[in-house]
Amino acid sequence: MAMTCRELWQEVSNYIEGTIAPDLLGEVEAHLAYCRFCSAVVDGVRNVVVLVADERVFELPIGFGERLKKRLENEF
């Protein structure tokens, strides 16, 4: 049976860190070969990891925090 998106999401960290079980690696890569959504998720997580690991600090635009808070309140 092919790996589902939900199963892949549970392995994203292991996949990106290179610690995924060898028997799952092939399944993850096969799934990523046809699922654009999961490929985007993996790319996004990888980008976040790179950004967090980057020690540079940058200023957020004025009012960003307040806009983010309001948007989150409206979403949830």
C-alpha angles and dihedrals in degrees: 000000000000120000114262125226090251091053091049092050089057089058100042095104093047091048094050093044091048093238098111117131110264092236090057097045094077092047092050093048092047090051092048090051091067107020111080092182095057091042088056091048092052092047091049094049090047090052092050091051090051092048094048092048090051108095095207116114123212134185119251117224116270110273094016094123093051093047091049092049092051092048092050091049089053093047097048 
